[in-house]
């Protein structure tokens, strides 16, 4: 984004470079003519002096502008900060009935102060500030609907809508989830996650299915939502691999226990990333995958160590002799991470068996891992 004064700086640099290029071009022509005796010495001398003069003027302009620009921006930032704090104070006094609300229209810094208070306050105070934002009638609508607005202006408008959290602005945001610019799509998704309420939550979810965002961005959006359960459910039922992976991750991190059964169906998914995400979700939920023991056994023999590690951790939730026996065997896995997962799971399920493994386990690496996990547990206690 451009700060005030940077456009002038860019124009000045462009003019300096253009003047230098013009001077060098003229020098090349004049000295080439002198080399072939087409031009005289006075002409070459004049061209050289003109080039030196232009270079000197350019250096003076740059040398004068740079410190002036930095002094201006520093002063401007301090002044803006002071005005911003004054508006925060004025709105706060009006909010608590100690002063009258300043009549709109309000300047840009006043709107930023309102958005700051909207981010900070909840409940009745937040609702009053929300009404004031509507009263201000900001230009975000015109920016997002207009064709001539720049990318930075659209990003600023989307960020402001996210801070304002006005439910009626979701209609402005959803079209940007189909925008060809991926940065604007991501900004719109973040704004929509904070704005959507009621029926708008599913509208946002269906728009996200068509947005083509990467899985990490989709997970971020789900974690931003206050009511992510409907969208997680939608992603699990109708989404592709990216949406389902994000939904499974969000399901576990947000502790959505009502959808735990849906996660178990992904334990048999052919995609190893989805299978691992389902295991992580169930482990975070503490949901025992009863009836899927054979599926876990297949994962425990998989060549990919991340699947073996996740399946090993999940086994501890079964809390039976089958899980205890398999965890004992997994202490001899060639992967450090799988052995670590087996020792931690066995310590959760049966600490006595882990202590026994630390003394008599036949594999030296498994025995050392059991002893290390026991020692760490003693430090924590």
C-alpha positions as CSV (number, residue, x, y, z in Angstrom):
1,X,0.0,0.0,0.0
2,X,1.0,3.6,-0.7
3,X,1.5,6.0,2.2
4,X,0.9,9.6,1.7
5,X,4.0,11.1,0.0
6,X,5.3,7.8,-1.4
7,X,3.7,8.4,-4.8
8,X,5.5,11.7,-5.1
9,X,8.8,10.0,-4.1
10,X,8.2,7.3,-6.8
11,X,7.5,10.0,-9.4
12,X,10.7,11.9,-8.3
13,X,12.8,8.8,-8.6
14,X,11.3,8.1,-12.0
15,X,12.1,11.6,-13.2
16,X,15.7,11.4,-11.9
17,X,16.3,8.1,-13.7
18,X,14.7,9.4,-16.9
19,X,16.9,12.5,-16.8
20,X,20.0,10.5,-16.2
21,X,19.1,8.1,-19.1
22,X,18.5,11.1,-21.3
23,X,21.9,12.6,-20.3
24,X,23.7,9.4,-20.8
25,X,22.0,8.8,-24.2
26,X,23.1,12.2,-25.4
27,X,26.7,11.6,-24.1
28,X,26.9,8.4,-26.1
29,X,25.7,10.1,-29.3
30,X,28.0,13.1,-28.9
31,X,31.1,11.1,-28.0
32,X,30.4,8.6,-30.8
33,X,30.2,11.6,-33.2
34,X,33.5,12.9,-31.7
35,X,35.1,9.5,-32.1
36,X,34.4,9.5,-35.8
37,X,35.3,13.2,-36.2
38,X,31.7,14.1,-37.0
39,X,31.4,16.6,-34.1
40,X,33.9,19.0,-32.6
41,X,35.5,19.1,-29.2
42,X,33.3,22.1,-28.0
43,X,30.1,20.1,-28.6
44,X,31.4,17.2,-26.6
45,X,32.5,19.4,-23.8
46,X,29.1,21.1,-23.7
47,X,27.3,17.7,-23.6
48,X,29.5,16.5,-20.7
49,X,28.8,19.7,-18.7
50,X,25.1,19.4,-19.3
51,X,25.2,15.7,-18.1
52,X,27.1,16.8,-15.0
53,X,24.6,19.6,-14.3
54,X,21.6,17.2,-14.6
55,X,23.3,14.7,-12.3
56,X,24.0,17.4,-9.7
57,X,20.4,18.7,-9.9
58,X,19.0,15.1,-9.5
59,X,21.3,14.5,-6.5
60,X,20.2,17.7,-4.8
61,X,16.5,17.0,-5.4
62,X,16.8,13.5,-3.9
63,X,19.0,14.6,-1.0
64,X,16.6,17.4,-0.1
65,X,13.4,15.3,-0.6
66,X,14.3,12.2,1.4
67,X,14.9,13.9,4.8
68,X,11.9,16.2,4.2
69,X,9.7,13.2,3.4
70,X,10.8,11.3,6.5
71,X,10.3,14.4,8.7
72,X,6.8,14.9,7.2
73,X,5.7,11.3,7.7
74,X,7.0,11.2,11.2
75,X,5.2,14.4,12.1
76,X,2.0,13.2,10.3
77,X,2.0,9.9,12.1
78,X,2.3,11.7,15.5
79,X,-0.5,14.1,14.6
80,X,-2.7,11.3,13.3
81,X,-2.1,9.3,16.5
82,X,-3.0,12.3,18.6
83,X,-6.2,13.0,16.7
84,X,-7.1,9.2,16.8
85,X,-6.8,9.2,20.6
86,X,-8.9,12.4,20.9
87,X,-11.7,10.7,18.9
88,X,-11.4,7.6,21.0
89,X,-11.8,9.7,24.1
90,X,-14.8,11.7,22.6
91,X,-16.6,8.5,21.6
92,X,-15.9,6.9,25.0
93,X,-17.3,9.8,26.8
94,X,-20.4,9.7,24.6
95,X,-20.7,6.0,25.1
96,X,-20.9,6.3,28.9
97,X,-23.2,9.4,28.9
98,X,-20.6,11.9,30.0
99,X,-20.7,14.0,26.8
100,X,-22.9,14.3,23.7
101,X,-22.1,12.3,20.6
102,X,-20.3,14.4,18.0
103,X,-22.6,14.8,15.0
104,X,-21.5,13.1,11.7
105,X,-20.0,13.2,9.2
106,X,-16.8,12.2,10.8
107,X,-13.3,12.2,9.4
108,X,-11.3,9.1,8.5
109,X,-9.5,8.9,11.9
110,X,-12.9,9.1,13.7
111,X,-14.1,6.0,11.8
112,X,-10.8,4.3,12.7
113,X,-11.5,5.1,16.4
114,X,-15.0,3.7,16.1
115,X,-13.7,0.5,14.6
116,X,-11.1,0.3,17.4
117,X,-13.8,0.6,20.0
118,X,-15.9,-2.0,18.1
119,X,-13.1,-4.5,18.3
120,X,-12.5,-3.8,22.0
121,X,-16.1,-3.6,23.5
122,X,-18.8,-6.3,23.5
123,X,-22.4,-6.4,24.7
124,X,-24.6,-3.3,24.8
125,X,-21.6,-1.0,24.3
126,X,-20.7,-2.9,21.1
127,X,-24.2,-2.7,19.8
128,X,-24.3,1.1,20.4
129,X,-21.0,1.5,18.5
130,X,-22.4,-0.7,15.7
131,X,-25.3,1.7,15.4
132,X,-22.9,4.7,15.3
133,X,-20.9,3.0,12.5
134,X,-24.2,2.7,10.5
135,X,-24.9,6.3,11.2
136,X,-21.5,7.3,9.8
137,X,-22.5,5.8,6.4
138,X,-18.9,5.0,5.5
139,X,-17.8,4.7,1.9
140,X,-16.9,1.0,2.0
141,X,-20.0,0.2,-0.1
142,X,-18.9,2.6,-2.9
143,X,-15.3,1.3,-2.8
144,X,-16.3,-2.4,-3.1
145,X,-18.9,-1.9,-5.7
146,X,-16.9,0.6,-7.8
147,X,-14.8,-0.4,-10.7
148,X,-12.1,2.2,-10.3
149,X,-11.0,1.5,-6.7
150,X,-7.5,0.3,-6.3
151,X,-6.5,-3.0,-4.7
152,X,-5.2,-1.3,-1.5
153,X,-8.5,0.6,-1.2
154,X,-10.5,-2.6,-1.5
155,X,-8.4,-4.4,1.0
156,X,-8.8,-1.5,3.5
157,X,-12.6,-1.7,2.9
158,X,-12.7,-5.4,3.5
159,X,-10.6,-5.1,6.7
160,X,-12.9,-2.3,7.9
161,X,-16.0,-4.5,7.3
162,X,-14.3,-7.3,9.3
163,X,-13.8,-4.9,12.2
164,X,-17.3,-3.4,12.0
165,X,-19.0,-6.9,12.0
166,X,-22.2,-5.5,10.5
167,X,-24.3,-8.6,9.4
168,X,-26.0,-6.7,6.5
169,X,-22.6,-6.1,4.8
170,X,-22.2,-9.9,4.0
171,X,-23.7,-9.2,0.6
172,X,-20.9,-6.8,-0.2
173,X,-18.3,-9.4,0.8
174,X,-19.5,-12.6,-0.8
175,X,-18.9,-11.5,-4.5
176,X,-15.2,-11.0,-3.7
177,X,-14.9,-14.8,-2.9
178,X,-15.2,-15.2,-6.7
179,X,-12.6,-12.5,-7.4
180,X,-9.7,-13.5,-9.6
181,X,-7.2,-11.8,-7.2
182,X,-6.4,-14.5,-4.5
183,X,-5.4,-11.8,-2.0
184,X,-8.8,-10.1,-2.2
185,X,-10.5,-13.6,-2.0
186,X,-8.6,-14.3,1.2
187,X,-9.4,-10.9,2.7
188,X,-13.1,-11.4,1.8
189,X,-13.1,-14.8,3.5
190,X,-11.6,-13.3,6.7
191,X,-14.2,-10.5,6.7
192,X,-17.0,-12.9,6.0
193,X,-16.0,-15.2,8.8
194,X,-16.4,-12.3,11.3
195,X,-19.5,-10.8,9.7
196,X,-21.7,-13.8,9.0
197,X,-24.5,-14.5,11.4
198,X,-27.6,-16.7,11.3
199,X,-28.4,-17.8,7.8
200,X,-25.4,-15.9,6.5
201,X,-23.1,-18.6,8.0
202,X,-24.3,-21.2,5.5
203,X,-24.2,-18.6,2.7
204,X,-20.6,-18.0,3.5
205,X,-19.9,-21.7,3.7
206,X,-21.3,-22.4,0.2
207,X,-19.4,-19.4,-1.2
208,X,-16.2,-20.8,0.3
209,X,-16.8,-24.1,-1.4
210,X,-16.4,-22.2,-4.7
211,X,-13.6,-19.8,-3.6
212,X,-10.7,-22.2,-4.3
213,X,-8.7,-21.1,-1.2
214,X,-5.9,-23.3,0.1
215,X,-6.5,-25.6,3.1
216,X,-4.5,-23.4,5.5
217,X,-6.6,-20.3,4.6
218,X,-9.8,-22.4,5.0
219,X,-8.8,-23.6,8.4
220,X,-8.0,-20.0,9.5
221,X,-11.5,-18.9,8.3
222,X,-13.2,-21.7,10.3
223,X,-11.2,-20.8,13.4
224,X,-12.2,-17.2,13.1
225,X,-16.0,-17.9,13.0
226,X,-18.0,-17.7,16.2
227,X,-20.4,-20.5,14.9
228,X,-18.3,-22.8,12.8
229,X,-20.2,-26.0,13.3
230,X,-22.6,-25.5,10.3
231,X,-19.7,-24.8,7.9
232,X,-17.6,-27.7,9.2
233,X,-20.6,-30.0,8.7
234,X,-21.1,-28.6,5.1
235,X,-17.4,-29.0,4.3
236,X,-17.4,-32.6,5.5
237,X,-20.5,-33.5,3.4
238,X,-20.0,-31.5,0.2
239,X,-16.4,-30.3,0.2
240,X,-13.4,-31.5,-1.8
241,X,-10.1,-32.6,-0.3
242,X,-9.0,-29.1,0.8
243,X,-12.3,-28.2,2.5
244,X,-12.6,-31.6,4.2
245,X,-9.0,-31.4,5.6
246,X,-9.7,-27.9,7.0
247,X,-13.0,-29.1,8.5
248,X,-11.4,-32.1,10.2
249,X,-8.7,-29.9,11.6
250,X,-11.2,-27.3,12.8
251,X,-13.4,-30.1,14.3
252,X,-10.7,-31.2,16.6
253,X,-9.3,-27.8,17.5
254,X,-12.7,-26.3,18.2
255,X,-13.8,-29.4,20.1
256,X,-17.0,-29.9,18.1
257,X,-18.1,-33.2,19.7
258,X,-21.4,-33.3,17.8
259,X,-19.6,-34.1,14.6
260,X,-17.1,-36.6,16.0
261,X,-19.0,-39.5,14.3
262,X,-18.5,-37.9,10.9
263,X,-14.7,-37.8,11.5
264,X,-14.6,-41.6,12.1
265,X,-15.7,-42.2,8.5
266,X,-12.6,-40.6,7.2
267,X,-10.4,-43.2,9.0
268,X,-10.9,-45.3,5.8
269,X,-10.4,-42.5,3.3
270,X,-7.8,-43.3,0.6
271,X,-6.2,-39.9,1.0
272,X,-3.5,-40.2,3.7
273,X,-3.7,-36.5,4.7
274,X,-7.4,-36.8,5.3
275,X,-7.0,-40.0,7.2
276,X,-4.3,-38.3,9.4
277,X,-6.5,-35.2,9.9
278,X,-9.4,-37.5,11.1
279,X,-7.0,-39.2,13.6
280,X,-5.9,-35.9,14.9
281,X,-9.4,-34.7,15.3
282,X,-10.6,-37.8,17.2
283,X,-7.5,-37.6,19.4
284,X,-8.2,-34.0,20.3
285,X,-11.8,-34.7,21.0
286,X,-10.9,-37.8,23.1
287,X,-13.3,-39.8,21.0
288,X,-12.5,-43.5,21.0
289,X,-12.8,-45.0,17.5
290,X,-14.5,-48.2,18.6
291,X,-15.2,-50.6,15.7
292,X,-12.3,-49.2,13.7
293,X,-9.5,-51.3,15.3
294,X,-8.8,-53.1,12.0
295,X,-8.5,-49.7,10.2
296,X,-6.0,-48.6,12.9
297,X,-4.0,-51.8,12.5
298,X,-3.7,-51.1,8.8
299,X,-2.4,-47.6,9.5
300,X,0.1,-49.0,12.0
301,X,1.7,-51.0,9.3
302,X,1.7,-48.1,6.8
303,X,5.1,-47.1,5.3
304,X,4.4,-43.4,6.1
305,X,5.5,-42.7,9.7
306,X,3.0,-39.8,10.2
307,X,0.1,-42.2,9.8
308,X,1.7,-44.7,12.2
309,X,2.3,-42.0,14.8
310,X,-1.3,-40.7,14.6
311,X,-2.8,-44.2,14.8
312,X,-0.5,-45.0,17.8
313,X,-1.7,-42.0,19.8
314,X,-5.4,-42.8,18.9
315,X,-5.0,-46.3,20.2
316,X,-4.7,-45.1,23.8
317,X,-8.4,-43.9,23.7
318,X,-9.6,-47.5,23.4
319,X,-8.5,-48.2,26.9
320,X,-8.4,-52.0,26.6
321,X,-6.0,-54.9,26.5
322,X,-5.9,-54.8,22.7
323,X,-4.6,-51.2,22.7
324,X,-2.1,-52.0,25.6
325,X,-0.6,-54.9,23.6
326,X,-0.3,-53.0,20.3
327,X,1.3,-50.0,22.0
328,X,3.8,-52.3,23.6
329,X,4.7,-53.6,20.2
330,X,4.9,-50.1,18.7
331,X,7.8,-49.3,21.1
332,X,10.0,-51.2,18.7
333,X,9.0,-49.1,15.6
334,X,12.0,-47.9,13.6
335,X,10.7,-44.3,13.7
336,X,11.6,-42.1,16.6
337,X,8.3,-40.2,16.4
338,X,6.2,-43.4,16.4
339,X,8.2,-44.8,19.4
340,X,7.6,-41.4,21.2
341,X,3.9,-41.6,20.4
342,X,3.7,-45.2,21.7
343,X,5.5,-44.3,24.9
344,X,3.3,-41.3,25.6
345,X,0.1,-43.2,24.8
346,X,1.2,-46.1,27.0
347,X,2.0,-43.7,29.8
348,X,-1.6,-42.3,29.6
349,X,-3.2,-45.7,29.3
350,X,-1.1,-47.8,31.7
351,X,1.8,-46.1,33.5
352,X,2.8,-49.4,35.2
353,X,3.3,-51.1,31.8
354,X,5.4,-48.1,30.7
355,X,7.6,-48.5,33.8
356,X,8.0,-52.1,33.0
357,X,9.0,-51.3,29.4
358,X,11.7,-48.9,30.7
359,X,13.3,-51.8,32.5
360,X,12.8,-55.0,30.5
361,X,11.8,-54.0,27.0
362,X,13.9,-56.1,24.5
363,X,14.5,-53.3,22.0
364,X,17.1,-50.9,23.4
365,X,15.6,-47.9,21.6
366,X,12.1,-48.7,22.9
367,X,13.4,-49.1,26.4
368,X,15.3,-45.8,26.2
369,X,12.2,-44.0,24.9
370,X,10.0,-45.4,27.7
371,X,12.6,-44.2,30.3
372,X,12.8,-40.8,28.7
373,X,9.0,-40.3,28.7
374,X,8.8,-41.4,32.4
375,X,11.6,-39.0,33.3
376,X,9.8,-36.1,31.6
377,X,6.6,-37.0,33.4
378,X,8.4,-36.9,36.7
379,X,9.8,-33.5,35.9
380,X,6.3,-32.1,35.1
381,X,4.9,-33.5,38.3
